[in-house]
Amino acid sequence: MLDKLKSEKSLLVEALKDLSNELKILAKKKKQLESKFGSLKKQSSQTADFERKLRESLNELISKESEITKKLASTENKVQDISERINKIKKAKEELSRV
């Protein structure tokens, strides 16, 4: 009976050693996964920051495009007004040259 108990104790000790080794392996894998997760989280944050900066730049460009479009329309109107004035002056000159 004593031999049986010693044998069971020996088996339990071996099982505990195996479990201890398995726990060490799992702890190491956990640490690696946590490290990888931290790295991925940092990359994700950097990507989000980059995306935010790109959106801000895009909004600035859209704003500048809008300003330029307004200035272009204003300039076209001014050119049209000047062209109309020139035509009026030409007509007046033609009328004066007939007199």
CYANA upper distance limits for C-alpha pairs under 8 A (distance plus 0.5 A):
  1 MET  CA      5 LEU  CA      6.84
  2 LEU  CA      6 LYS  CA      6.64
  3 ASP  CA      7 SER  CA      6.51
  4 LYS  CA      8 GLU  CA      6.67
  5 LEU  CA      9 LYS  CA      6.47
  6 LYS  CA     10 SER  CA      6.49
  7 SER  CA     11 LEU  CA      6.70
  8 GLU  CA     12 LEU  CA      6.58
  9 LYS  CA     13 VAL  CA      6.53
 10 SER  CA     14 GLU  CA      6.69
 11 LEU  CA     15 ALA  CA      6.55
 12 LEU  CA     16 LEU  CA      6.56
 13 VAL  CA     17 LYS  CA      6.71
 14 GLU  CA     18 ASP  CA      6.66
 15 ALA  CA     19 LEU  CA      6.60
 16 LEU  CA     20 SER  CA      6.47
 17 LYS  CA     21 ASN  CA      6.65
 18 ASP  CA     22 GLU  CA      6.59
 19 LEU  CA     23 LEU  CA      6.54
 20 SER  CA     24 LYS  CA      6.79
 21 ASN  CA     25 ILE  CA      6.79
 22 GLU  CA     26 LEU  CA      6.60
 23 LEU  CA     27 ALA  CA      6.45
 24 LYS  CA     28 LYS  CA      6.66
 25 ILE  CA     29 LYS  CA      6.73
 26 LEU  CA     30 LYS  CA      6.49
 27 ALA  CA     31 LYS  CA      6.65
 28 LYS  CA     32 GLN  CA      6.77
 29 LYS  CA     33 LEU  CA      6.61
 30 LYS  CA     34 GLU  CA      6.54
 31 LYS  CA     35 SER  CA      6.61
 32 GLN  CA     36 LYS  CA      6.64
 33 LEU  CA     37 PHE  CA      6.43
 34 GLU  CA     38 GLY  CA      6.58
 35 SER  CA     39 SER  CA      6.74
 36 LYS  CA     40 LEU  CA      6.62
 37 PHE  CA     41 LYS  CA      6.46
 38 GLY  CA     42 LYS  CA      6.65
 39 SER  CA     43 GLN  CA      6.71
 40 LEU  CA     44 SER  CA      6.50
 41 LYS  CA     45 SER  CA      6.66
 42 LYS  CA     46 GLN  CA      6.65
 43 GLN  CA     47 THR  CA      6.53
 44 SER  CA     48 ALA  CA      6.62
 45 SER  CA     49 ASP  CA      6.67
 46 GLN  CA     50 PHE  CA      6.62
 47 THR  CA     51 GLU  CA      6.57
 48 ALA  CA     52 ARG  CA      6.61
 49 ASP  CA     53 LYS  CA      6.73
 50 PHE  CA     54 LEU  CA      6.68
 51 GLU  CA     55 ARG  CA      6.66
 52 ARG  CA     56 GLU  CA      6.72
 53 LYS  CA     57 SER  CA      6.65
 54 LEU  CA     58 LEU  CA      6.54
 55 ARG  CA     59 ASN  CA      6.59
 56 GLU  CA     60 GLU  CA      6.72
 57 SER  CA     61 LEU  CA      6.69
 58 LEU  CA     62 ILE  CA      6.62
 59 ASN  CA     63 SER  CA      6.62
 60 GLU  CA     64 LYS  CA      6.67
 61 LEU  CA     65 GLU  CA      6.48
 62 ILE  CA     66 SER  CA      6.68
 63 SER  CA     67 GLU  CA      6.86
 64 LYS  CA     68 ILE  CA      6.61
 65 GLU  CA     69 THR  CA      6.53
 66 SER  CA     70 LYS  CA      6.76
 67 GLU  CA     71 LYS  CA      6.71
 68 ILE  CA     72 LEU  CA      6.45
 69 THR  CA     73 ALA  CA      6.68
 70 LYS  CA     74 SER  CA      6.67
 71 LYS  CA     75 THR  CA      6.51
 72 LEU  CA     76 GLU  CA      6.57
 73 ALA  CA     77 ASN  CA      6.72
 74 SER  CA     78 LYS  CA      6.77
 75 THR  CA     79 VAL  CA      6.61
 76 GLU  CA     80 GLN  CA      6.60
 77 ASN  CA     81 ASP  CA      6.66
 78 LYS  CA     82 ILE  CA      6.63
 79 VAL  CA     83 SER  CA      6.56
 80 GLN  CA     84 GLU  CA      6.69
 81 ASP  CA     85 ARG  CA      6.76
 82 ILE  CA     86 ILE  CA      6.61
 83 SER  CA     87 ASN  CA      6.69
 84 GLU  CA     88 LYS  CA      6.71
 85 ARG  CA     89 ILE  CA      6.64
 86 ILE  CA     90 LYS  CA      6.62
 87 ASN  CA     91 LYS  CA      6.67
 88 LYS  CA     92 ALA  CA      6.61
 89 ILE  CA     93 LYS  CA      6.50
 90 LYS  CA     94 GLU  CA      6.61
 91 LYS  CA     95 GLU  CA      6.64
 92 ALA  CA     96 LEU  CA      6.61
 93 LYS  CA     97 SER  CA      6.52
 94 GLU  CA     98 ARG  CA      6.84
 95 GLU  CA     99 VAL  CA      7.17
